[in-house]
Every structure is written in structure tokens, then in C-alpha cells.
Amino acid sequence: MRVIYSWLREWVDFDFSPERLAQVFESLGMGVEAIEKDGDEVIYDLEITPNRPDLLGVIGIAREISAYTGNPLKRTIDFELQTGEGIEVEIENPDDCPRYTASVVSGVSVRPSPDWLSRRLELSGIRSLNNIIDVSNYVLLEMGQPIHIFDRESVDRIVVRRARDGEKILTLDSVERELDHDILVIASSREPIAIAGVMGGELSGVRDTTKDVVVESAFFNPGVIRKGRKKLNINTESSYRFERKADIGIVHIAQSYTVKLLKEVCGGKDVSPMVDTNPDYRKGVYVSLDVDRINRLLGTDYSKQDIEETLERLGFEIQTDKVFVPTFRRDIELPEELSEEVARLKGYNTIRRRVRTVVNEVAVDENLTLRKFRYVLEGMGLNEVKSLSFMPSGFDPSVKEELALANPMWPDRTVMRTTLAYGMLKIAEHNLHRGRPYVRIFEVGRVFRPEEKTMLGVLVAGVFPRRWFAHEREMDFYDIKGIAEGMLVESGLEGYRFVEGERQIYEKGFSLDILVDGERIGDLGLLKQDIIEMDAFFTEVESEKLLKNFLKKSEFKGVNRFPFVKRDLSLIIPQGVENSTVIGIIREVGGFVEKVDVLDVYTGKGIPEGCRSITYRIHFRYPERTLRAEEVEEKIERILDKLKEIDVVLRQ
């Protein structure tokens, strides 16, 4: 993020030299990668962490300086459009686009931008194109809110929808791109005119003859934008901000500010009422305020007034025993994060060093089995976490009955959790946004469906860094399946198998149910992309059923001294028949089958349509004597006869 010294001075008074301001940035958590001078201007190249999208605009950085110095902001954007009937806007799925505003400005004139505007953009690393496009980029840089401007002639109405499979759009970079249902688009009544939150279309773009324009300011689902952007391999300033959860509360203000600049810079005359699809957006969240806890966590003795004044300078509102967190600070959700804000603004160097006395509390009521199994999970490279027992209503559609909270602490966590996934996702996001390349975590906790159950959940996400023994790679479906299998083996369970799952928190086709002796004890899969901004893999198992045999003493069995007999069977298997079903029949009918391995899977020439060929290697061994060949052949015949009942036949 490039920011100009003089631009910040327009928003807040400070007497720091450019060098001292760089130190202030560092103390506030913004890394200074470079300081450049261009004539009389000083430009900072700042490193903004992913959890602070509010700092991706001049206003956000000025707000931090204001909090640091105690000087109020000098400017406010108080020009607001009236809402009402304007251009027709339709949102097909509000989850994809929780808020969309649009207005029409008539009588604009396309020409080069004034020097002050083009100069400011160029110092910020953006090439000046024309006054209308430059206005949208200027608002993005100043407010951190992406703006898109369409030529009114190309837009009869606005429809925010998913693309149809096979639809195409010519984007502003003159590349024709094929779309699918995972990609969110802005469309007219005829065709897509922009890839939502990423890039506009060339046919609806501003041109030299443009007289009337449609201004878009919106809030899009970050996960949807990320998925579409990755599929199309496009990176833009807009997508960078939307993926990090832009501020839903500034959408209408940015719309009004853009219209104001279009009138001043581009000669705009008539302005339609602003269409706002969600004027009653959620204004912010409440976090409980406990002054004693803040001081305990920091090892300080700040007064209640001191802490409250510090938080108020950051834009928070104090309401007795809780703090109202505005929409631009989406990273603040927990009381502990308020402690971090106090320490950050006060300065970590002001906290006195002291030796803390810690009492080692031994848990006496923890279940012995779970405690011992934790060592197994830690041995797999997993870290234990604890999350809150609340989640948003509807997060887990597979559970129809939810236990609603009578007095929720957070507006977005209104029911008791029915899965450990939500809390673990929040923990994963928190860590990944703060620079950790990957997370491998587990949690043991109760869920409410509405009956209480103790569940064991594991979540993995991110990228394994390169090691001398392995290349860098993203974690995938087989990581979580391997962990689940490891847990089943270590627990001592036998007769488990995986079948295709249908739980709705997972992406379709990327989930499995875990069955033990035909009973479902858990599941695993890739969590849906619309609930998380990354590929996250999760498994959840009923701990009581998983661990029922864990502490049982194993019976010693000597090494079998008799040789095994192996036979290979190549079978033609219909697509609807699961591999685990075939192996189950082989073990059941084979009698003294020691193990079954899959050697080969083949589809193609010579295999009937709708079928596949799988080759199995079966090891037979009898514990008391050497098997005779005719005994093995008899078992093979019985296996083949049984398999015919499910239309599985020997490949000729």
C-alpha cells in the first residue's frame, strides 16, 4: 500500500517528520518497506497485514495516526445521496452480495484528469487514464472501497448473479474469459458486464463518447470473490480488498463521495437517487469489556478511564461493560483482541517487565481416555485449540433443530454450535492472516444437535513450507483422510470404512462419511468455499465411539509361521458399487483372508461403459497349518459367486 505524506496531512494534523512518521507506522503495526521522495512529495510503501483491510485506504491510516496523536480527523465525508427509485438492481443471492448501491450520473464529459488528481494517482502507483476512471481509483485509494463505473448506454439494469456455465466476457484487459457457476458477475438483462469485485467488461466500460454513467459501490462475499479470482487467475486492487472483507458500512458513503467528485471533476449534472439493497446492514458487533482482565493479560494497572479513552480514540464506542466495534474493524471479535489494541496504542515498550507467578492447575475431571489420546494427536503434528460454543444460525444445514441463545453476546453467533468447524475456522483464519503458512489443529468439545455430544474435530489448511526432505505443497483432501485413518487405527477400531458423504458443510463430491460396522461415527471433507476464504479440510468424529477400545489391553499374537497364499482377481465393477463393499465381501466370504490390496484401477478399451476394472491382491493364511491350493480355489469360487449378487464379475 503506497501512501503520500501530504495526503495524510489533509486528513489529520501531526508534526512528525517523514522519518519519524515511518517509526510511528512501525509502532502501530504497519511495516515500512520503502520511503521514496519525488520532488516535494514523500511516499511510503507500507506492508498491511491481511487482518487489517481498513488500512488499505488513506482514511484508515489517518484514523490510526489520529488515535496515536489524539488529534481528531480534520475532514469528514458528509455528502450523502438520497436513496430511492433509480436504476433497477436485482440480487439473486444476498449471501453473494450482502449490499449493493448504484446511482446514475448524467452529463459527464470524458477528458484528461486535472493535474492534482493524475499526480496523486501516479505517486500511488496507478496510471492516469481519464477523469472518470481516475475518480473511481482515487476513491479506492482514499477510502479503501473499490468503485466501478459503467457506461449507462450498455446497462439497462443491474443483476448480481452467478455466471452460467460457458458464458463469456471480454474484460477490460482485452482478454475473452470463459465463466462458470463459481464466478459472480454483474450482468445486464442480456449478458455479463463485469466480473464482480474483480474486473469490468470492455463492452460496458467508459469510452470517449460516454455521457451518462452508472456508479457501483458494493460489498461482495470475500470467499466467492477469492474463488472466482483464482479460477480466472486475475489480481486487481479491487479483488485484493474484497477478499480481505471490505467495510460494508462505508459502501453508501463511498458511493456518495464518488458522485460528488464526478460532478466536480467530470462535469456531472443530474444524479438519480441512490439504490441501496441493504440500508439496514449490520452496523457492528459488541465485545465484552473487562478492565481487570485486560490488565491481567497485559501485566499492567491501567485505569478504567485510561482504557476506555484509548479504545474510543480507535473509533470504538464504550457502553458500560461492552464495546461497540464498528464495521471497519472486522478483526476485533474477542475481549483478548481489545487487550492487544490497548497495548498497541499505548506502546509495548511502556509495559513494565515483571515476573509472573503461575499456579499449575491440574485438571482432575478430565476423561483419562481423551487425555491419553491427545498425545496421539500431538504426535501427528496437531496443536490443540479451544473455541467458543456459539455459531451463526444456519452454518450447518445438516442439522435442522438449533438451540437459540436467549441473549447472544454477538449478533452473528446466535445458536449453540452443532459442529466444531465454525470455531476452528475462526482460529485458522486468525493464524493464517497473521503470517502462519499453515495450521494443523484439533479440538475436543461438546456440540448440541440438540442433544449434547462430545466430538473430536481436526482442521488443516495452508501451505507446507519447503523442507530438505519435501517440496512446498498445499494441504489437500488426502491429508485429512490420512489423519482420520490414523485416528481410527490408533483407537483400535476395526471394521471401519469410508463411503461418499452428503453433509452440507462440505463441497459436493469432496466428503466422506466414516462408518464402523455400518454405523456412522463421523465425516471428513473440504469445507465449502462460500464459508471460508481458503481450502480448509476438516474431520469430525464422535469421541465416545472412536475411543471405546482405545485403552483396552491388546492381546499378544505370535508371528504366524505358516506361509501365505496370494491370488490376484481382476473384477469388472459397476460405477455404483463402492470399493469398500467389494473388499468387505472378499473378507467375509474368504474366511482366512489376511489382507486385501488394490493393485490397479482401469477404465477404457475393453471395459463396459459405466464400469471400471479393479485388480485386487488377496493374501490367504491359516494360523494352524499350511493352506492347500484347492482350499484357496474353493474360497475364490465362493467369493466370485457372492460378488455376482451385486453385478461384479471376473474380468476375462
GUDOVO-770405 format. One line per 2 residues: number of its first residue (from 1); their letters; for each residue x negated, y negated, z negated of C-alpha. Coordinates in steps of 0.02 Angstrom, whole numbers, always signed. Last residue first. Example, Ala and Ser with C-alpha at 12.3 -4.5 7.8 and 13.67 -1.06 7.14 Angstrom:
! GUDOVO-770405
2) SA) -684 +53 -357 | -615 +225 -390
This chain:
! GUDOVO-770405
652) QR) +599 +3112 +942 | +634 +2990 +799
650) LV) +721 +3081 +657 | +894 +3013 +618
648) VD) +973 +2885 +501 | +1161 +2871 +527
646) IE) +1201 +2857 +339 | +1257 +3039 +325
644) KL) +1111 +3087 +439 | +995 +3041 +296
642) KD) +1059 +3187 +192 | +1021 +3312 +330
640) LI) +848 +3236 +355 | +807 +3251 +170
638) RE) +868 +3431 +164 | +759 +3475 +314
636) IK) +608 +3392 +234 | +637 +3486 +72
634) EE) +640 +3652 +166 | +479 +3603 +256
632) VE) +396 +3570 +87 | +446 +3740 +19
630) EA) +388 +3824 +181 | +215 +3745 +163
628) RL) +190 +3816 -12 | +162 +3699 -158
626) TR) +17 +3729 -276 | +68 +3757 -456
624) EP) +131 +3677 -616 | +148 +3491 -581
622) YR) +218 +3506 -403 | +159 +3377 -276
620) FH) +240 +3303 -122 | +172 +3141 -46
618) IR) +284 +3063 +86 | +217 +2948 +222
616) YT) +358 +2849 +301 | +368 +2785 +480
614) IS) +503 +2656 +515 | +590 +2636 +684
612) RC) +716 +2497 +704 | +896 +2492 +762
610) GE) +1019 +2367 +836 | +974 +2416 +1013
608) PI) +907 +2594 +1023 | +717 +2614 +1009
606) GK) +622 +2675 +1163 | +547 +2505 +1201
604) GT) +561 +2383 +1058 | +564 +2388 +870
602) YV) +428 +2459 +759 | +388 +2469 +573
600) DL) +237 +2570 +517 | +159 +2658 +368
598) VD) +290 +2637 +232 | +234 +2735 +79
596) VK) +330 +2862 -27 | +262 +2932 -190
594) EV) +260 +3090 -297 | +407 +3180 -217
592) FG) +449 +3338 -316 | +636 +3340 -285
590) GV) +642 +3281 -105 | +829 +3246 -116
588) ER) +821 +3101 -239 | +652 +3031 -184
586) II) +694 +3035 +1 | +868 +2966 -34
584) GI) +796 +2819 -132 | +668 +2784 +5
582) VT) +809 +2771 +133 | +911 +2655 +22
580) SN) +758 +2546 -13 | +732 +2521 +174
578) EV) +906 +2450 +189 | +1032 +2514 +316
576) GQ) +1121 +2376 +414 | +989 +2371 +550
574) PI) +1015 +2554 +596 | +866 +2668 +557
572) IL) +773 +2780 +680 | +651 +2881 +573
570) SL) +468 +2927 +591 | +426 +3052 +452
568) DR) +248 +3085 +395 | +212 +3232 +278
566) KV) +87 +3245 +137 | +51 +3392 +22
564) FP) -28 +3357 -147 | -163 +3462 -227
562) FR) -145 +3535 -403 | -246 +3465 -548
560) NV) -113 +3338 -601 | -200 +3215 -716
558) GK) -133 +3231 -892 | +22 +3140 -949
556) FE) +22 +3035 -1106 | +192 +2975 -1162
554) SK) +205 +2786 -1168 | +260 +2707 -1330
552) KL) +411 +2597 -1310 | +369 +2413 -1324
550) FN) +427 +2361 -1149 | +575 +2480 -1130
548) KL) +717 +2355 -1157 | +613 +2213 -1085
546) LK) +698 +2176 -920 | +874 +2209 -984
544) ES) +853 +2091 -1132 | +758 +1962 -1028
542) EV) +894 +1941 -897 | +791 +1892 -744
540) ET) +765 +1728 -648 | +647 +1708 -502
538) FF) +599 +1546 -415 | +505 +1484 -263
536) AD) +486 +1298 -229 | +454 +1228 -55
534) ME) +462 +1041 -86 | +582 +895 -107
532) II) +708 +994 -209 | +898 +1008 -210
530) DQ) +928 +994 -21 | +786 +1115 +17
528) KL) +875 +1260 -69 | +764 +1361 -186
526) LG) +665 +1500 -101 | +704 +1668 -181
524) LD) +724 +1780 -332 | +862 +1873 -422
522) GI) +907 +1954 -588 | +972 +2106 -683
520) RE) +1092 +2180 -554 | +1137 +2360 -599
518) GD) +1110 +2499 -469 | +982 +2593 -574
516) VL) +887 +2428 -590 | +933 +2299 -459
514) ID) +844 +2136 -420 | +938 +2025 -297
512) LS) +838 +1949 -155 | +832 +1777 -76
510) FG) +766 +1694 +82 | +902 +1733 +209
508) KE) +1009 +1586 +154 | +906 +1461 +55
506) YI) +929 +1490 -132 | +1042 +1403 -259
504) QR) +1190 +1493 -178 | +1154 +1668 -238
502) EG) +1180 +1786 -90 | +1043 +1916 -111
500) EV) +970 +2049 +4 | +918 +2200 -97
498) FR) +766 +2232 -207 | +739 +2394 -302
496) YG) +711 +2456 -479 | +713 +2640 -526
494) EL) +590 +2623 -668 | +568 +2487 -797
492) GS) +407 +2489 -899 | +402 +2301 -928
490) EV) +233 +2289 -843 | +304 +2361 -681
488) LM) +455 +2247 -680 | +351 +2093 -722
486) GE) +227 +2133 -583 | +369 +2157 -459
484) AI) +437 +1985 -503 | +264 +1907 -488
482) GK) +239 +1989 -318 | +409 +1928 -259
480) ID) +364 +1751 -317 | +200 +1752 -220
478) YF) +281 +1840 -72 | +401 +1696 -43
476) DM) +261 +1570 -21 | +126 +1469 -105
474) ER) +38 +1354 +16 | -140 +1401 +61
472) EH) -319 +1346 +34 | -438 +1487 +80
470) AF) -496 +1620 -43 | -652 +1690 -127
468) WR) -755 +1531 -141 | -596 +1437 -186
466) RP) -485 +1322 -85 | -342 +1242 -181
464) FV) -178 +1337 -199 | -42 +1224 -131
462) GA) +124 +1183 -212 | +263 +1281 -295
460) VL) +293 +1424 -417 | +440 +1448 -534
458) VG) +469 +1590 -660 | +626 +1613 -765
456) LM) +662 +1731 -909 | +841 +1726 -966
454) TK) +928 +1738 -1134 | +1115 +1749 -1107
452) EE) +1258 +1649 -1179 | +1435 +1674 -1113
450) PR) +1495 +1527 -1006 | +1392 +1561 -895
448) FV) +1281 +1475 -1028 | +1093 +1494 -1012
446) RG) +968 +1527 -1150 | +781 +1510 -1133
444) VE) +617 +1591 -1087 | +517 +1483 -968
442) FI) +382 +1515 -839 | +264 +1405 -739
440) RV) +148 +1414 -590 | +123 +1236 -527
438) YP) +18 +1172 -381 | -94 +1031 -320
436) RG) -75 +929 -481 | -82 +745 -434
434) RH) +51 +662 -538 | +195 +694 -420
432) LN) +159 +881 -431 | +172 +877 -621
430) HE) +338 +784 -635 | +412 +881 -488
428) AI) +370 +1047 -572 | +446 +990 -738
426) KL) +605 +934 -651 | +613 +1098 -556
424) MG) +594 +1194 -720 | +743 +1101 -793
422) YA) +852 +1140 -642 | +798 +1323 -620
420) LT) +836 +1386 -796 | +1012 +1430 -741
418) TR) +1188 +1405 -807 | +1138 +1245 -897
416) MV) +1261 +1161 -1013 | +1355 +1025 -920
414) TR) +1346 +836 -896 | +1167 +805 -844
412) DP) +1179 +664 -715 | +1258 +535 -831
410) WM) +1127 +570 -965 | +1159 +591 -1152
408) PN) +1323 +681 -1117 | +1464 +662 -1245
406) AL) +1591 +803 -1231 | +1471 +912 -1131
404) AL) +1553 +1024 -1001 | +1531 +1213 -1010
402) EE) +1539 +1274 -830 | +1651 +1407 -755
400) KV) +1625 +1442 -568 | +1444 +1501 -574
398) SP) +1375 +1537 -400 | +1381 +1351 -362
396) DF) +1228 +1317 -474 | +1199 +1128 -470
394) GS) +1387 +1098 -476 | +1385 +994 -634
392) PM) +1214 +919 -666 | +1101 +1006 -795
390) FS) +1080 +1023 -983 | +976 +1142 -1091
388) LS) +820 +1034 -1086 | +656 +1112 -1031
386) KV) +518 +1213 -1113 | +363 +1267 -1019
384) EN) +246 +1418 -1020 | +99 +1423 -901
382) LG) +78 +1567 -777 | -89 +1640 -722
380) MG) -29 +1821 -718 | -114 +1850 -886
378) EL) -3 +1713 -956 | +146 +1819 -903
376) VY) +78 +1974 -990 | +39 +1874 -1147
374) RF) +218 +1809 -1146 | +274 +1991 -1151
372) KR) +207 +2003 -1329 | +312 +1857 -1390
370) LT) +464 +1919 -1297 | +453 +2088 -1382
368) LN) +423 +2014 -1554 | +576 +1902 -1547
366) ED) +536 +1736 -1625 | +607 +1709 -1799
364) VA) +446 +1684 -1894 | +371 +1548 -1787
362) VE) +206 +1499 -1867 | +183 +1313 -1896
360) NV) +3 +1256 -1890 | +7 +1087 -1976
358) VT) -84 +951 -1881 | -177 +808 -1962
356) RV) -230 +679 -1833 | -400 +597 -1838
354) RR) -387 +416 -1786 | -435 +307 -1639
352) RI) -342 +143 -1632 | -228 +108 -1483
350) TN) -277 -58 -1403 | -382 +28 -1268
348) YG) -226 +115 -1202 | -157 -54 -1153
346) KL) +4 -129 -1220 | +86 -106 -1050
344) RA) +29 +73 -1027 | +57 +122 -1209
342) VE) +236 +57 -1207 | +271 +142 -1040
340) ES) +199 +307 -1102 | +310 +301 -1256
338) LE) +461 +271 -1142 | +410 +429 -1049
336) EP) +423 +527 -1211 | +605 +474 -1227
334) LE) +642 +563 -1062 | +713 +510 -893
332) ID) +597 +373 -829 | +533 +410 -652
330) RR) +690 +336 -572 | +631 +161 -619
328) FT) +714 +58 -480 | +886 +116 -536
326) PV) +877 +26 -702 | +842 +118 -867
324) FV) +963 +71 -1008 | +878 +106 -1174
322) KD) +959 +186 -1324 | +975 +161 -1511
320) TQ) +1050 -15 -1511 | +1067 -58 -1325
318) IE) +899 -116 -1258 | +892 -159 -1073
316) FG) +741 -107 -970 | +658 -227 -847
314) LR) +477 -197 -895 | +480 -353 -1006
312) EL) +626 -274 -1098 | +520 -121 -1139
310) TE) +384 -227 -1220 | +512 -330 -1315
308) EI) +592 -171 -1384 | +425 -100 -1439
306) DQ) +373 -260 -1529 | +544 -280 -1611
304) KS) +541 -103 -1678 | +368 -133 -1750
302) YD) +214 -47 -1680 | +126 +72 -1800
300) TG) +24 +178 -1682 | -27 +361 -1661
298) LL) +50 +362 -1488 | +168 +509 -1513
296) RN) +207 +463 -1693 | +235 +280 -1647
294) IR) +357 +328 -1509 | +444 +449 -1627
292) DV) +468 +315 -1759 | +539 +194 -1629
290) DL) +670 +319 -1568 | +759 +255 -1412
288) SV) +874 +375 -1319 | +871 +363 -1130
286) YV) +1018 +293 -1031 | +1030 +301 -843
284) GK) +1055 +177 -701 | +1184 +86 -595
282) RY) +1273 +238 -525 | +1345 +176 -361
280) DP) +1513 +86 -367 | +1483 -7 -202
278) NT) +1471 +162 -114 | +1511 +153 +73
276) DV) +1464 -31 +87 | +1519 -122 +246
274) MP) +1456 -301 +245 | +1575 -433 +313
272) SV) +1526 -490 +488 | +1395 -625 +516
270) DK) +1407 -762 +647 | +1257 -870 +688
268) GG) +1088 -782 +699 | +950 -899 +756
266) CV) +810 -771 +737 | +708 -842 +593
264) EK) +837 -921 +478 | +991 -820 +526
262) LL) +895 -657 +538 | +810 -700 +372
260) KV) +978 -716 +282 | +1041 -554 +363
258) TY) +887 -463 +300 | +913 -532 +124
256) SQ) +1094 -474 +122 | +1049 -297 +174
254) AI) +904 -293 +50 | +1027 -343 -88
252) HV) +1151 -209 -33 | +1021 -70 -43
250) IG) +935 -130 -203 | +1027 -15 -323
248) ID) +992 +144 -224 | +805 +117 -253
246) AK) +701 +228 -139 | +677 +409 -188
244) RE) +500 +462 -141 | +552 +538 +24
242) FR) +641 +375 +68 | +481 +275 +45
240) YS) +367 +380 +156 | +510 +403 +281
238) SE) +518 +215 +305 | +331 +186 +323
236) TN) +329 +322 +455 | +264 +500 +473
234) IN) +335 +614 +608 | +303 +801 +624
232) LK) +480 +837 +686 | +508 +979 +563
230) KR) +414 +887 +425 | +518 +729 +447
228) GK) +680 +828 +445 | +634 +919 +284
226) RI) +573 +761 +199 | +728 +662 +246
224) VG) +842 +801 +180 | +745 +813 +17
222) PN) +748 +625 -11 | +938 +611 +12
220) FF) +964 +444 +101 | +993 +271 +28
218) AS) +1043 +140 +155 | +1012 -30 +236
216) EV) +1067 -43 +418 | +1084 -206 +515
214) VV) +1185 -206 +677 | +1127 -332 +807
212) DK) +1201 -456 +931 | +1110 -549 +1069
210) TT) +984 -421 +1133 | +910 -465 +1303
208) DR) +728 -442 +1252 | +764 -271 +1177
206) VG) +813 -207 +1004 | +828 -18 +997
204) SL) +984 +84 +1034 | +912 +177 +1185
202) EG) +740 +195 +1103 | +805 +288 +951
200) GM) +754 +240 +776 | +632 +328 +662
198) VG) +626 +413 +491 | +765 +369 +369
196) AI) +899 +441 +481 | +836 +496 +651
194) AI) +916 +363 +760 | +1045 +339 +899
192) PE) +1120 +513 +902 | +1258 +530 +1034
190) RS) +1433 +479 +1089 | +1533 +408 +943
188) SA) +1372 +326 +884 | +1250 +427 +782
186) IV) +1132 +407 +636 | +1043 +572 +612
184) LI) +1001 +698 +476 | +894 +846 +531
182) DH) +922 +1022 +463 | +1059 +1054 +592
180) DL) +940 +1046 +740 | +852 +917 +847
178) ER) +749 +914 +1006 | +636 +763 +1023
176) EV) +603 +655 +1175 | +449 +548 +1140
174) SD) +448 +364 +1188 | +380 +309 +1016
172) LT) +551 +229 +983 | +634 +400 +989
170) LI) +719 +483 +1138 | +848 +596 +1059
168) KE) +902 +775 +1093 | +1040 +888 +1030
166) GD) +998 +1074 +1034 | +1077 +1118 +867
164) RA) +1196 +978 +818 | +1118 +844 +710
162) RR) +1179 +820 +533 | +1288 +667 +506
160) VV) +1291 +480 +473 | +1416 +408 +598
158) IR) +1408 +223 +643 | +1525 +146 +772
156) DV) +1518 +65 +945 | +1328 +54 +941
154) SE) +1230 +27 +1101 | +1288 -153 +1130
152) RD) +1253 -195 +947 | +1064 -171 +970
150) FI) +1012 -81 +811 | +912 -144 +660
148) HI) +838 -26 +530 | +786 -78 +355
146) PQ) +674 +18 +234 | +680 -47 +54
144) GM) +513 -86 -32 | +572 -264 -64
142) EL) +431 -367 +11 | +355 -240 +130
140) LV) +521 -169 +191 | +596 -344 +205
138) YN) +450 -397 +314 | +468 -243 +423
136) SV) +651 -284 +458 | +608 -466 +494
134) DI) +468 -412 +611 | +589 -309 +714
132) IN) +697 -464 +741 | +553 -588 +769
130) NL) +461 -483 +896 | +322 -353 +891
128) SR) +198 -401 +753 | +80 -258 +710
126) IG) +87 -195 +529 | -70 -181 +420
124) SL) -18 -298 +280 | -129 -437 +347
122) EL) -39 -414 +514 | +131 -429 +432
120) RR) +86 -590 +341 | +15 -668 +498
118) SL) +169 -622 +602 | +283 -704 +473
116) WD) +183 -863 +441 | +151 -886 +628
114) PS) +335 -885 +678 | +390 -725 +764
112) PR) +391 -706 +953 | +565 -712 +1033
110) VS) +731 -620 +1029 | +877 -739 +1001
108) VG) +1018 -693 +883 | +1197 -743 +920
106) SV) +1289 -612 +818 | +1241 -524 +656
104) VS) +1337 -364 +617 | +1334 -283 +445
102) AT) +1296 -110 +378 | +1278 -28 +208
100) YR) +1255 +157 +170 | +1251 +245 +2
98) PC) +1246 +428 -54 | +1184 +487 +116
96) DD) +1152 +674 +126 | +1258 +710 -28
94) PN) +1393 +596 +43 | +1420 +721 +186
92) EI) +1505 +662 +347 | +1476 +477 +313
90) EV) +1580 +368 +430 | +1549 +183 +462
88) EI) +1661 +71 +570 | +1586 -103 +595
86) GE) +1662 -229 +477 | +1802 -226 +350
84) GT) +1748 -298 +184 | +1599 -340 +77
82) QL) +1542 -519 +56 | +1358 -544 +85
80) EF) +1240 -585 -57 | +1110 -723 -63
78) DI) +1041 -715 -241 | +869 -649 -201
76) TR) +774 -707 -354 | +612 -801 -365
74) KL) +496 -860 -502 | +485 -693 -593
72) PN) +462 -721 -779 | +289 -740 -859
70) GT) +256 -614 -998 | +85 -578 -924
68) YA) +95 -388 -908 | +283 -383 -879
66) SI) +271 -516 -743 | +124 -424 -665
64) ER) +230 -265 -659 | +377 -359 -581
62) AI) +258 -434 -452 | +210 -256 -402
60) GI) +392 -208 -381 | +434 -367 -286
58) VG) +288 -343 -165 | +352 -171 -113
56) LL) +295 +9 -131 | +284 -13 -320
54) DP) +465 +45 -346 | +413 +211 -267
52) RN) +324 +252 -432 | +324 +443 -450
50) PT) +219 +466 -292 | +70 +370 -366
48) IE) +26 +206 -281 | -154 +181 -221
46) LD) -177 -4 -185 | -266 -88 -39
44) YI) -283 -267 -97 | -286 -416 +21
42) VE) -364 -585 -16 | -320 -730 +100
40) DG) -419 -889 +131 | -505 -818 +285
38) DK) -476 -631 +283 | -546 -554 +124
36) EI) -529 -370 +83 | -518 -276 -83
34) AE) -520 -85 -74 | -455 +73 -159
32) VG) -377 -15 -308 | -285 +117 -410
30) MG) -120 +63 -484 | -95 +125 -663
28) LS) -62 -41 -751 | -243 -52 -811
26) EF) -304 -30 -632 | -192 -168 -566
24) VQ) -252 -284 -705 | -432 -248 -655
22) AL) -392 -296 -475 | -312 -456 -539
20) RE) -477 -499 -624 | -569 -490 -457
18) PS) -438 -596 -367 | -448 -724 -508
16) FD) -306 -713 -631 | -204 -869 -667
14) FD) -31 -793 -651 | +138 -859 -596
12) VW) +258 -735 -516 | +346 -715 -348
10) ER) +254 -835 -233 | +90 -786 -317
8) LW) +118 -607 -258 | +119 -667 -78
6) SY) -43 -764 -108 | -135 -606 -165
4) IV) -77 -501 -17 | -26 -318 -39
2) RM) -79 -165 +58 | +0 +0 +0
